[in-house]
Amino acid sequence: MNNLDNWRRLLESGSKDEIVTKALVRDVELPGGAGTMALITLDNGFDHTKPSTFGPHGLFALNGALSEIAARTDLAAVGVTGKPFVFGVGADLKGAAAVTSREEALAIARLGHHVFRRLGELPIPSFAFVNGAAMGGGLEVALHCRYRTISSGVPAVALPECFLGLVPGWGGTQLLPRLIGPAKAIKLIVENPLSQNRMLKGAQAYELGVADAMFEPADFLEESLRWAARVLQGEVEVERADHDGWEKAVSDARFLLDMKLHGASPAPYRALDLIAMAGTTSRDEGFAAEDEALADLLMGDELRAGLYSFDLVQRRAKRPAGAPEAGLARKVGKVGVVGAGLMASQMALLFARRLEVPVVLTDLDQARLDKGVGYVHAEVDKLLGKGRLSQDQANRLKGLVTGSLTKDAFADADFVIEAVFEDMAVKKKVFAEVEAVVPAECVLATNTSSLSLAEMGADLRHPGRLVGFHFFNPVAVMPLLEIVKAPATDEATLATAFAVGRSLKKSAVLVKDAPAFVVNRLLTRFMGEVVAAVDEGTPLEVAEHALDDLGLPMTPFALLQLVGPAVGLHVAETLHAAFPGRFGVSANLAELVAAGRPGVYRPDFSLDPEAVKLFTGGDAPSSAAEVRQRVLRALAEEIRIMLDEGVVAAAQDIDLCMILGAGWPFHLGGITPYLDRSGLARPRFLAPGVASLPA
């Protein structure tokens, strides 16, 4: 039995649900008498909403097409392109999740290499015409070709595997650094995936050297074929530079990776090792190392957690649990924002950009109003300067955002949100004033981070119109929106809130009216345990770095400095009032706030000795391991209580909130899969095989 037969036997059982990407071949006569090209179009039979991916059947289909091409003697070249708007987006993730043995994982790795490398090893030149999104294995197909063109309209070029807990395992770590150099390759393979899975546009990929030529979308294929003919006839020479600096590029990247992840996720480190190999070993050795890495990672928990995270963000976030029927939503033609501070101004800009309706801010004096509206206008000018808006769009946006000293400006508003000081009395006063002037069906939304909506709406004439609409800072960047249903919130109000959230391009999660909702409640419990350990005598540096091996976006005291000690203290006090047995209030943190200090760090991120002194005095220090266990046990306890209370529908919503609202890494799967794996969740939050290896 040859390798192909063996791979087919191993992989057939796990690929029954595969949407097969076919390799459709047609002959194209190249311009100027350059000869005949066999042009392969990768197409899974669906439109761009279901991009072409590669599972076993798709790989075998491409292999069959290449065998037919290899048998011909009348061809001058082979080309590969994609269906409209999509070149190819990599491996079939459903298939990856179905892999149950290392033997099977190794087979899929070797099959991908075997098929893709044939493109570059045919006796005739190979061309990739990247007409649309090219990610993961799709980009690797192009890298195996001898020449590449790209459309300037391509929306996404990426190797996102490290984001999920994998490495580019079908040639990416070996071919890309040889093509564009190690430093640039590390950017695509490691840095971009770990920066919220950043993608390149077609023009950016061309500038990096990923493609040899770039053409406009309207006549992309025609121009690409013309260019290919000129290459074949010797009219165009494509130079390939030798690259050096491998050791320094990898060393620098490893240093930054340690700073960011502290060794938490194996995939980026494995990718760096493979990139280093590309500078010193043969391609065959590099490909074999990719096979082994892919097999190891496919059988690791980090990938399963990453796939779970991906599914949450791509599917659950688009169909929020408990959201009412969309048909109940009311139309929003004007928005009011109470307050003109930074948060309010950010919200005003977002509403104007996404809803394209008038937005009016109110505040107590003209100076504050002018500052808020001025902020919006300045941000619009920045977008204009970056080419993200035309002059007409910028003028229209500025015209949509205005200010008023009276709430009478809300008389025809459909949606009014407050962003004032986090004080119940202040918020109740604001809503009483707003309700006196707005229409009967106007939605009243609060951006509170911790206060009770039931209490906030107790004195309203129509409490059913009140809903929580909790953004995260910075508003334009953070994707999560906690939509809070108070006991009295009616279905039309809730449906309108979800519709507005979708229009704002936010991922909304329905949460119960409970203290601090989800993200702030868990982060406050997290912070409270760390601060308590320091208050008891644990050196601040020890507690601060006790959880580094989770690879969180920032350390606890760095997070405290970001949100502000006063805000952290206020939320802690709110939760202590609700749950005194689990949430404490640190007297030392109160002293830090009273001293007016921004946190424990100086602007250069060194510790401020005077601030650190405020946390000394305890006589019961803990080790880093003890602090870590303490925090994780507390989180497991709090999540269990939140689920029992019905704060959200399921553990998946907790994880979605932590990923999108707190930046917890994909490789953790949020928080509940990690607690399951560590044995601290009893019973488990998720069934075996969900965010972990199949049982």
C-alpha positions as CSV (number, residue, x, y, z in Angstrom):
1,M,0.0,0.0,0.0
2,N,1.5,3.4,-1.0
3,N,1.4,6.5,1.2
4,L,-1.6,8.0,-0.6
5,D,-3.6,4.8,0.0
6,N,-2.5,4.7,3.6
7,W,-3.5,8.3,4.2
8,R,-6.8,7.8,2.5
9,R,-7.6,4.9,4.8
10,L,-6.6,6.8,7.9
11,L,-8.5,10.0,7.0
12,E,-11.7,8.8,5.3
13,S,-13.6,8.0,8.5
14,G,-13.2,11.5,9.9
15,S,-14.1,13.5,6.8
16,K,-17.8,12.5,6.2
17,D,-19.0,16.1,6.8
18,E,-16.3,17.8,4.7
19,I,-17.4,20.4,2.3
20,V,-15.1,19.4,-0.5
21,T,-13.1,22.0,-2.4
22,K,-12.8,20.8,-5.9
23,A,-9.9,21.5,-8.2
24,L,-11.6,22.5,-11.5
25,V,-9.1,22.5,-14.4
26,R,-9.5,24.3,-17.8
27,D,-7.0,25.2,-20.5
28,V,-6.2,28.8,-21.1
29,E,-4.3,30.1,-24.1
30,L,-1.8,32.7,-22.8
31,P,-1.4,36.0,-24.7
32,G,1.3,36.5,-27.2
33,G,1.7,32.9,-28.1
34,A,3.2,32.0,-24.7
35,G,1.5,28.6,-24.8
36,T,-1.2,26.8,-22.9
37,M,-1.8,27.1,-19.1
38,A,-3.8,24.5,-17.2
39,L,-5.7,26.8,-14.8
40,I,-7.0,25.3,-11.6
41,T,-9.9,27.0,-9.8
42,L,-10.4,26.0,-6.2
43,D,-14.2,26.0,-5.6
44,N,-16.3,24.3,-3.0
45,G,-19.6,25.1,-4.8
46,F,-20.8,27.8,-2.4
47,D,-20.6,31.6,-2.6
48,H,-18.1,33.7,-0.6
49,T,-20.0,33.2,2.6
50,K,-18.6,29.7,2.7
51,P,-14.9,30.0,1.8
52,S,-13.0,27.1,0.3
53,T,-11.1,25.0,2.8
54,F,-9.0,21.9,2.6
55,G,-10.0,18.6,4.2
56,P,-8.8,15.2,3.1
57,H,-11.2,14.9,0.1
58,G,-10.2,18.3,-1.1
59,L,-6.5,17.5,-0.9
60,F,-7.1,14.3,-2.8
61,A,-9.1,16.2,-5.4
62,L,-6.2,18.7,-5.9
63,N,-3.8,15.8,-6.0
64,G,-5.8,14.1,-8.8
65,A,-5.9,17.3,-10.8
66,L,-2.1,17.7,-10.5
67,S,-1.5,14.1,-11.6
68,E,-3.5,14.7,-14.8
69,I,-1.5,17.9,-15.4
70,A,1.8,16.2,-14.7
71,A,1.0,13.6,-17.3
72,R,0.6,16.1,-20.1
73,T,3.4,17.3,-22.4
74,D,1.6,20.2,-24.1
75,L,1.5,22.7,-21.2
76,A,3.7,25.8,-20.8
77,A,2.5,26.4,-17.2
78,V,0.0,25.6,-14.5
79,G,-1.9,28.3,-12.6
80,V,-4.2,28.2,-9.5
81,T,-6.8,30.7,-8.5
82,G,-10.0,30.8,-6.4
83,K,-13.7,31.3,-6.8
84,P,-15.0,34.9,-6.7
85,F,-13.7,36.8,-3.7
86,V,-11.9,33.8,-2.1
87,F,-8.6,32.1,-3.0
88,G,-8.6,29.7,-0.1
89,V,-8.7,29.9,3.7
90,G,-6.9,26.8,4.9
91,A,-7.7,23.6,6.6
92,D,-11.2,22.5,7.5
93,L,-11.4,23.3,11.2
94,K,-14.3,20.9,11.7
95,G,-12.0,18.1,10.4
96,A,-9.2,19.3,12.7
97,A,-11.5,19.0,15.7
98,A,-12.4,15.4,14.6
99,V,-8.8,14.1,14.6
100,T,-8.5,11.5,17.4
101,S,-5.0,10.1,17.1
102,R,-1.5,11.3,16.5
103,E,-1.2,8.8,13.5
104,E,-4.2,10.5,11.9
105,A,-2.8,14.0,12.7
106,L,0.5,13.0,11.1
107,A,-1.3,11.7,8.0
108,I,-3.1,14.9,7.4
109,A,0.1,16.9,7.8
110,R,2.0,14.7,5.4
111,L,-0.8,14.6,2.9
112,G,-1.0,18.4,2.8
113,H,2.7,18.6,2.1
114,H,2.6,15.9,-0.5
115,V,-0.1,17.7,-2.5
116,F,0.9,21.3,-2.2
117,R,4.6,20.8,-3.0
118,R,3.7,19.2,-6.3
119,L,2.7,22.6,-7.5
120,G,6.3,23.9,-7.2
121,E,7.9,20.6,-8.3
122,L,6.1,20.2,-11.6
123,P,8.4,20.3,-14.7
124,I,6.6,23.5,-15.8
125,P,6.4,26.9,-14.0
126,S,3.5,27.3,-11.5
127,F,1.6,30.5,-10.9
128,A,-0.8,31.5,-8.1
129,F,-3.3,34.2,-8.9
130,V,-4.6,35.3,-5.5
131,N,-7.9,36.8,-6.3
132,G,-9.5,36.9,-2.8
133,A,-9.0,36.0,0.8
134,A,-5.9,33.8,1.3
135,M,-5.4,32.4,4.8
136,G,-3.6,29.5,6.3
137,G,-3.4,26.6,3.9
138,G,-4.8,28.8,1.2
139,L,-1.8,31.1,1.4
140,E,0.5,28.1,1.7
141,V,-0.9,26.8,-1.7
142,A,0.3,30.1,-3.2
143,L,3.7,29.9,-1.5
144,H,4.4,26.6,-3.1
145,C,4.0,28.1,-6.5
146,R,7.0,29.6,-8.3
147,Y,5.3,32.9,-9.0
148,R,2.4,34.9,-7.4
149,T,0.1,37.7,-8.3
150,I,-2.4,39.3,-6.0
151,S,-5.4,41.5,-6.4
152,S,-5.3,44.9,-4.7
153,G,-8.9,44.2,-3.5
154,V,-8.0,41.2,-1.4
155,P,-9.4,41.8,2.1
156,A,-7.4,39.3,4.1
157,V,-4.0,37.6,3.8
158,A,-2.9,35.8,6.9
159,L,-1.3,32.7,8.5
160,P,-3.6,32.7,11.6
161,E,-2.7,29.2,12.9
162,C,-0.8,30.4,16.1
163,F,-4.0,32.3,17.1
164,L,-5.7,28.9,17.4
165,G,-2.9,26.9,18.8
166,L,-1.4,25.5,15.6
167,V,1.5,26.4,13.3
168,P,1.4,26.8,9.5
169,G,2.1,23.1,8.9
170,W,1.9,22.8,5.1
171,G,5.0,24.7,4.2
172,G,4.3,28.2,5.6
173,T,7.1,28.3,8.2
174,Q,9.7,27.1,5.6
175,L,8.7,28.9,2.4
176,L,7.6,32.3,3.7
177,P,10.8,33.2,5.5
178,R,12.9,32.1,2.5
179,L,10.7,34.3,0.3
180,I,10.4,37.6,2.3
181,G,13.0,37.1,5.1
182,P,12.7,35.9,8.7
183,A,11.7,39.1,10.4
184,K,8.8,39.8,8.0
185,A,7.8,36.1,8.1
186,I,7.7,36.2,11.9
187,K,5.3,39.2,11.7
188,L,2.8,37.2,9.6
189,I,3.3,33.8,11.3
190,V,3.6,34.9,15.0
191,E,3.1,38.6,15.7
192,N,-0.1,39.2,13.7
193,P,-2.0,36.2,15.0
194,L,-1.2,37.1,18.6
195,S,-2.3,40.7,17.9
196,Q,-6.0,39.9,17.8
197,N,-5.4,37.9,14.6
198,R,-4.5,40.9,12.5
199,M,-4.9,40.4,8.7
200,L,-3.1,42.1,5.8
201,K,-4.8,43.7,2.8
202,G,-3.7,42.7,-0.6
203,A,-1.5,45.8,-1.1
204,Q,0.2,45.2,2.3
205,A,1.0,41.6,1.3
206,Y,2.5,42.8,-2.0
207,E,4.6,45.4,-0.2
208,L,6.0,42.7,2.0
209,G,7.0,40.7,-1.0
210,V,4.5,37.9,-0.6
211,A,3.4,38.4,-4.3
212,D,5.5,39.4,-7.3
213,A,2.9,41.6,-9.0
214,M,-0.4,43.3,-8.0
215,F,-3.4,44.1,-10.3
216,E,-6.8,45.8,-9.8
217,P,-9.8,43.5,-9.1
218,A,-11.8,44.5,-12.2
219,D,-9.4,42.8,-14.7
220,F,-7.2,40.8,-12.2
221,L,-7.2,37.4,-13.9
222,E,-6.8,38.9,-17.4
223,E,-3.8,41.0,-16.3
224,S,-2.3,38.1,-14.3
225,L,-2.4,35.9,-17.3
226,R,-0.8,38.6,-19.4
227,W,1.9,39.0,-16.8
228,A,2.5,35.2,-16.6
229,A,2.9,35.2,-20.4
230,R,5.6,37.9,-20.2
231,V,7.4,35.9,-17.5
232,L,7.4,32.8,-19.6
233,Q,8.7,34.7,-22.6
234,G,11.5,36.2,-20.6
235,E,10.1,39.8,-20.7
236,V,9.8,40.0,-16.9
237,E,12.4,38.8,-14.4
238,V,11.4,38.0,-10.8
239,E,14.4,38.3,-8.5
240,R,14.7,36.3,-5.4
241,A,16.9,37.8,-2.7
242,D,19.0,35.9,-0.2
243,H,18.0,36.6,3.4
244,D,20.1,36.7,6.5
245,G,19.7,37.7,10.1
246,W,17.8,34.6,11.0
247,E,19.3,34.1,14.5
248,K,18.7,37.7,15.5
249,A,15.1,37.8,14.1
250,V,14.2,34.6,16.0
251,S,15.9,35.7,19.2
252,D,14.2,39.1,19.2
253,A,10.8,37.5,18.6
254,R,11.4,34.9,21.3
255,F,12.2,37.7,23.8
256,L,9.0,39.6,22.9
257,L,7.0,36.3,23.1
258,D,8.3,35.6,26.6
259,M,7.2,39.1,27.6
260,K,3.7,38.5,26.2
261,L,3.0,34.8,26.9
262,H,5.6,33.7,29.5
263,G,5.7,30.3,27.7
264,A,1.9,29.9,28.1
265,S,1.1,28.6,24.6
266,P,3.3,26.1,22.8
267,A,2.3,27.0,19.2
268,P,4.1,30.4,18.7
269,Y,7.3,28.9,20.2
270,R,7.1,25.9,17.9
271,A,6.6,28.2,15.0
272,L,9.7,30.2,15.9
273,D,11.7,27.0,16.1
274,L,10.5,26.0,12.6
275,I,11.3,29.5,11.2
276,A,14.8,29.2,12.6
277,M,15.2,25.8,10.9
278,A,14.3,27.4,7.6
279,G,17.6,29.3,7.7
280,T,19.8,26.3,8.3
281,T,18.1,23.1,7.0
282,S,16.9,21.7,3.7
283,R,13.3,22.1,2.7
284,D,12.6,18.4,3.1
285,E,13.9,18.5,6.7
286,G,11.8,21.6,7.4
287,F,8.7,20.0,6.0
288,A,9.2,16.9,8.1
289,A,9.6,19.1,11.2
290,E,6.3,20.8,10.3
291,D,4.6,17.4,10.1
292,E,5.8,16.5,13.6
293,A,4.8,19.9,15.0
294,L,1.4,19.8,13.4
295,A,0.8,16.3,14.7
296,D,1.8,17.2,18.2
297,L,-0.3,20.4,18.3
298,L,-3.4,18.7,16.7
299,M,-3.4,16.4,19.7
300,G,-3.0,19.2,22.3
301,D,-5.5,20.8,24.5
302,E,-4.5,24.3,23.4
303,L,-5.8,23.7,19.9
304,R,-9.1,22.3,21.2
305,A,-9.5,25.3,23.4
306,G,-8.6,27.6,20.4
307,L,-11.2,25.9,18.2
308,Y,-13.7,26.2,21.0
309,S,-12.9,30.0,21.2
310,F,-13.2,30.3,17.5
311,D,-16.6,28.7,17.5
312,L,-17.8,31.0,20.2
313,V,-16.7,34.1,18.4
314,Q,-17.8,33.0,15.0
315,R,-21.1,31.3,15.9
316,R,-22.4,31.8,19.4
317,A,-21.6,35.5,19.3
318,K,-23.8,35.9,16.2
319,R,-26.7,34.0,17.7
320,P,-26.8,35.3,21.3
321,A,-28.5,32.9,23.7
322,G,-31.8,34.3,25.0
323,A,-32.0,37.2,22.5
324,P,-35.6,38.0,21.6
325,E,-37.0,37.9,18.1
326,A,-35.4,40.5,15.9
327,G,-38.8,41.5,14.5
328,L,-39.7,43.1,17.9
329,A,-37.0,45.7,17.5
330,R,-38.0,49.3,17.0
331,K,-36.3,51.6,14.5
332,V,-33.7,54.0,15.9
333,G,-33.5,57.2,14.0
334,K,-31.8,59.4,16.6
335,V,-29.6,58.7,19.6
336,G,-29.0,60.7,22.7
337,V,-25.9,60.4,25.0
338,V,-26.0,61.8,28.5
339,G,-22.5,63.0,29.3
340,A,-19.7,64.3,27.2
341,G,-16.7,62.7,28.8
342,L,-14.3,60.3,27.1
343,M,-16.5,57.3,27.3
344,A,-19.6,59.2,26.2
345,S,-17.7,60.8,23.3
346,Q,-16.4,57.4,22.1
347,M,-19.9,56.1,22.2
348,A,-21.2,59.1,20.2
349,L,-18.7,58.5,17.5
350,L,-19.5,54.8,17.3
351,F,-23.3,55.5,17.0
352,A,-22.8,58.1,14.3
353,R,-20.4,55.9,12.3
354,R,-22.4,52.7,12.5
355,L,-26.0,53.9,12.6
356,E,-25.5,57.0,10.5
357,V,-28.2,58.9,12.5
358,P,-28.1,62.1,14.4
359,V,-26.4,61.8,17.8
360,V,-26.7,64.6,20.4
361,L,-24.6,64.8,23.6
362,T,-25.7,66.7,26.7
363,D,-23.6,67.8,29.7
364,L,-23.7,70.4,32.5
365,D,-21.7,73.2,30.9
366,Q,-20.6,74.4,27.5
367,A,-16.9,73.7,28.1
368,R,-17.5,70.0,28.7
369,L,-19.8,69.8,25.7
370,D,-17.3,71.5,23.4
371,K,-14.6,69.1,24.6
372,G,-16.8,66.1,23.9
373,V,-18.0,67.1,20.4
374,G,-14.4,68.3,19.7
375,Y,-13.1,64.8,20.6
376,V,-15.5,63.3,18.0
377,H,-14.5,65.7,15.3
378,A,-10.8,65.2,16.0
379,E,-11.2,61.4,15.8
380,V,-13.1,61.8,12.5
381,D,-10.2,63.9,11.2
382,K,-7.8,61.1,12.2
383,L,-9.9,58.6,10.2
384,L,-9.9,61.0,7.2
385,G,-6.1,61.3,7.5
386,K,-5.7,57.6,7.4
387,G,-7.8,57.3,4.3
388,R,-10.6,55.4,6.1
389,L,-13.1,58.1,5.3
390,S,-13.7,60.4,2.3
391,Q,-14.0,64.1,2.9
392,D,-17.8,63.9,2.2
393,Q,-18.1,61.0,4.8
394,A,-16.1,63.0,7.3
395,N,-18.2,66.1,6.9
396,R,-21.4,64.1,7.2
397,L,-20.2,62.4,10.4
398,K,-19.2,65.7,12.0
399,G,-22.6,67.1,11.1
400,L,-24.4,64.1,12.8
401,V,-22.8,64.7,16.2
402,T,-23.9,67.8,18.1
403,G,-24.2,69.0,21.7
404,S,-26.9,70.5,23.9
405,L,-27.0,71.9,27.4
406,T,-30.6,70.7,27.9
407,K,-32.2,67.3,27.6
408,D,-35.0,68.8,25.5
409,A,-32.8,67.8,22.5
410,F,-33.8,64.2,23.3
411,A,-37.5,65.0,22.5
412,D,-37.4,63.0,19.3
413,A,-34.8,60.5,20.3
414,D,-35.4,56.7,20.0
415,F,-32.5,55.6,22.0
416,V,-30.8,57.5,24.9
417,I,-27.8,56.1,26.8
418,E,-26.2,57.6,29.9
419,A,-22.5,57.6,30.6
420,V,-22.3,59.7,33.8
421,F,-20.6,59.1,37.1
422,E,-21.1,55.6,38.5
423,D,-23.4,56.7,41.3
424,M,-26.9,55.4,41.8
425,A,-28.4,58.7,42.8
426,V,-26.8,60.5,39.9
427,K,-28.1,58.0,37.4
428,K,-31.6,58.0,38.8
429,K,-31.7,61.7,38.6
430,V,-30.5,61.6,34.9
431,F,-33.2,59.1,33.9
432,A,-35.9,61.0,35.6
433,E,-35.0,64.1,33.6
434,V,-34.7,62.1,30.4
435,E,-38.0,60.3,30.8
436,A,-39.7,63.6,31.2
437,V,-38.9,64.7,27.6
438,V,-38.4,61.5,25.5
439,P,-41.2,59.7,23.5
440,A,-43.0,56.8,25.3
441,E,-41.2,54.1,23.3
442,C,-37.7,55.6,23.6
443,V,-35.2,53.0,24.9
444,L,-33.3,54.2,28.0
445,A,-29.9,52.5,28.2
446,T,-27.3,52.6,30.9
447,N,-23.6,52.0,30.5
448,T,-23.2,51.1,34.2
449,S,-20.5,48.6,34.9
450,S,-21.8,47.3,38.3
451,L,-25.0,49.0,39.5
452,S,-28.5,47.4,39.8
453,L,-30.8,48.2,37.0
454,A,-33.8,47.2,39.0
455,E,-33.0,50.0,41.6
456,M,-32.1,52.4,38.8
457,G,-35.4,52.0,37.1
458,A,-37.6,51.7,40.3
459,D,-38.9,55.3,40.0
460,L,-39.5,55.4,36.2
461,R,-43.0,55.7,34.9
462,H,-42.1,53.0,32.2
463,P,-39.4,50.8,33.8
464,G,-39.8,48.3,30.9
465,R,-37.9,50.6,28.6
466,L,-34.7,50.5,30.7
467,V,-31.9,48.1,29.6
468,G,-28.2,47.7,30.3
469,F,-25.8,48.5,27.4
470,H,-22.4,48.0,28.9
471,F,-19.5,48.8,26.6
472,F,-15.8,48.1,27.3
473,N,-13.0,50.6,26.9
474,P,-11.8,51.6,24.3
475,V,-15.3,51.5,22.8
476,A,-14.3,51.3,19.2
477,V,-11.9,48.4,19.8
478,M,-13.4,46.1,22.3
479,P,-16.0,43.8,20.6
480,L,-18.1,42.8,23.6
481,L,-21.4,44.4,24.6
482,E,-23.1,43.1,27.8
483,I,-26.8,43.6,27.3
484,V,-28.5,43.6,30.7
485,K,-32.1,42.6,31.2
486,A,-33.6,44.0,34.3
487,P,-36.6,42.3,35.8
488,A,-39.0,44.8,34.2
489,T,-37.2,45.2,30.8
490,D,-39.8,44.4,28.1
491,E,-39.1,42.3,25.0
492,A,-39.3,45.2,22.5
493,T,-36.7,47.2,24.4
494,L,-34.4,44.1,24.6
495,A,-34.9,43.4,20.9
496,T,-34.0,47.0,20.1
497,A,-30.9,46.8,22.2
498,F,-29.7,43.7,20.4
499,A,-30.5,45.2,17.0
500,V,-28.5,48.3,17.9
501,G,-25.7,46.2,19.1
502,R,-25.6,44.3,15.8
503,S,-25.6,47.6,13.9
504,L,-22.7,48.7,16.0
505,K,-20.8,45.5,15.0
506,K,-20.6,44.4,18.6
507,S,-20.9,40.8,19.9
508,A,-23.7,41.0,22.4
509,V,-24.2,38.6,25.3
510,L,-27.4,38.7,27.3
511,V,-26.8,38.9,31.1
512,K,-29.0,39.0,34.1
513,D,-29.3,42.1,36.3
514,A,-26.7,41.0,38.8
515,P,-23.9,43.0,40.5
516,A,-21.1,43.8,38.0
517,F,-22.6,41.4,35.4
518,V,-19.9,39.0,34.0
519,V,-16.5,40.5,33.1
520,N,-16.2,43.0,35.9
521,R,-17.5,40.6,38.5
522,L,-14.9,38.0,37.5
523,L,-12.1,40.5,37.1
524,T,-12.9,42.0,40.5
525,R,-12.9,38.6,42.2
526,F,-9.6,37.9,40.4
527,M,-8.1,41.2,41.5
528,G,-9.5,40.9,45.0
529,E,-7.7,37.7,45.6
530,V,-4.4,39.0,44.3
531,V,-4.6,42.2,46.3
532,A,-5.7,40.3,49.4
533,A,-2.6,38.1,49.1
534,V,-0.4,41.3,48.9
535,D,-2.2,42.8,51.9
536,E,-1.4,39.6,53.8
537,G,2.3,40.0,53.2
538,T,3.0,38.4,49.8
539,P,5.6,40.6,48.0
540,L,3.7,42.6,45.3
541,E,6.1,41.3,42.6
542,V,5.4,37.7,43.5
543,A,1.6,38.1,43.5
544,E,1.7,40.3,40.3
545,H,3.4,37.5,38.3
546,A,1.9,34.4,39.9
547,L,-0.5,33.9,37.0
548,D,2.0,34.7,34.1
549,D,1.8,31.2,32.8
550,L,-1.8,31.8,31.7
551,G,-0.6,34.2,29.1
552,L,-3.1,36.9,30.1
553,P,-3.1,40.2,28.3
554,M,-1.8,42.0,31.3
555,T,-0.9,41.5,35.0
556,P,-3.3,42.2,37.8
557,F,-1.8,45.5,39.0
558,A,-1.2,46.6,35.4
559,L,-5.0,46.0,34.8
560,L,-5.8,48.0,37.9
561,Q,-3.7,50.9,36.6
562,L,-5.5,50.8,33.3
563,V,-9.0,51.0,34.7
564,G,-7.9,53.3,37.5
565,P,-7.6,52.4,41.2
566,A,-10.7,54.6,42.1
567,V,-12.8,52.6,39.6
568,G,-11.4,49.3,40.9
569,L,-12.2,50.3,44.5
570,H,-15.7,51.4,43.6
571,V,-16.5,48.1,41.9
572,A,-15.0,46.2,44.8
573,E,-17.2,48.1,47.2
574,T,-20.3,47.4,45.1
575,L,-19.6,43.7,45.0
576,H,-18.6,43.6,48.7
577,A,-22.0,45.1,49.5
578,A,-23.7,42.4,47.5
579,F,-21.5,39.4,48.4
580,P,-19.5,40.4,51.6
581,G,-18.3,36.8,52.1
582,R,-16.5,36.6,48.7
583,F,-15.5,40.1,47.8
584,G,-13.3,42.2,50.1
585,V,-12.3,45.8,50.1
586,S,-8.6,46.4,50.5
587,A,-7.8,49.2,53.0
588,N,-4.4,49.5,51.2
589,L,-6.1,50.0,47.9
590,A,-8.3,52.7,49.5
591,E,-5.1,54.4,50.7
592,L,-3.7,54.2,47.2
593,V,-6.8,56.0,45.9
594,A,-6.7,58.5,48.8
595,A,-3.1,59.3,47.9
596,G,-4.2,60.1,44.3
597,R,-1.8,57.7,42.8
598,P,-2.6,56.2,39.3
599,G,-1.4,52.8,40.4
600,V,1.8,51.0,41.5
601,Y,3.7,51.6,38.2
602,R,5.6,54.7,37.0
603,P,5.2,55.8,33.4
604,D,8.2,53.7,32.4
605,F,6.5,50.6,33.9
606,S,8.9,50.3,36.8
607,L,7.4,49.9,40.2
608,D,6.8,53.1,42.2
609,P,8.4,52.4,45.6
610,E,6.1,54.8,47.4
611,A,3.0,53.2,46.0
612,V,4.3,49.7,46.8
613,K,4.9,50.8,50.4
614,L,1.2,51.2,50.9
615,F,0.7,47.5,50.4
616,T,3.3,46.4,53.0
617,G,2.7,45.3,56.5
618,G,1.2,41.8,56.3
619,D,2.8,38.9,58.1
620,A,1.4,35.9,56.2
621,P,3.0,35.8,52.8
622,S,2.1,33.2,50.1
623,S,4.2,31.7,47.4
624,A,3.4,32.3,43.7
625,A,2.0,28.8,43.4
626,E,-0.3,29.4,46.4
627,V,-1.5,32.8,45.0
628,R,-2.2,31.1,41.6
629,Q,-4.2,28.3,43.2
630,R,-6.1,30.8,45.4
631,V,-7.1,32.9,42.4
632,L,-8.1,30.0,40.2
633,R,-10.2,28.4,43.0
634,A,-12.0,31.7,43.6
635,L,-12.8,32.0,39.9
636,A,-14.1,28.5,39.7
637,E,-16.3,29.2,42.7
638,E,-17.6,32.5,41.3
639,I,-18.4,31.0,37.9
640,R,-20.3,28.2,39.5
641,I,-22.3,30.6,41.5
642,M,-23.0,32.8,38.5
643,L,-24.2,29.9,36.5
644,D,-26.4,28.7,39.4
645,E,-27.8,32.3,39.6
646,G,-28.6,32.3,35.9
647,V,-26.4,35.4,35.2
648,V,-25.9,33.9,31.7
649,A,-27.4,31.0,29.9
650,A,-24.3,28.7,29.9
651,A,-20.6,28.5,30.6
652,Q,-19.9,29.3,26.9
653,D,-21.3,32.8,27.5
654,I,-18.8,33.3,30.4
655,D,-16.0,32.3,28.1
656,L,-17.2,34.5,25.3
657,C,-17.4,37.5,27.7
658,M,-13.8,36.9,29.0
659,I,-12.4,36.5,25.5
660,L,-14.1,39.5,23.9
661,G,-14.4,41.8,27.0
662,A,-11.2,41.0,28.9
663,G,-8.9,39.8,26.1
664,W,-8.3,36.4,27.6
665,P,-6.3,34.3,25.1
666,F,-7.9,32.0,22.5
667,H,-5.6,29.2,23.6
668,L,-7.2,29.2,27.1
669,G,-10.7,28.9,25.6
670,G,-11.8,31.7,27.9
671,I,-11.7,30.5,31.5
672,T,-13.9,27.4,32.0
673,P,-11.9,25.0,29.8
674,Y,-8.8,26.0,31.6
675,L,-10.4,25.4,35.0
676,D,-11.7,22.0,33.7
677,R,-8.2,21.0,32.5
678,S,-6.6,22.1,35.8
679,G,-9.0,19.9,37.8
680,L,-10.4,22.9,39.8
681,A,-13.9,22.7,38.3
682,R,-15.8,19.9,40.0
683,P,-18.1,19.0,38.4
684,R,-16.6,20.1,35.0
685,F,-18.1,23.2,33.4
686,L,-17.9,21.6,29.9
687,A,-18.3,18.0,28.8
688,P,-15.2,16.1,27.9
689,G,-14.4,16.7,24.3
690,V,-15.7,20.3,24.4
691,A,-12.6,22.5,24.3
692,S,-10.5,19.4,25.1
693,L,-9.4,16.2,23.4
694,P,-12.2,13.9,22.5
695,A,-13.1,11.6,25.4
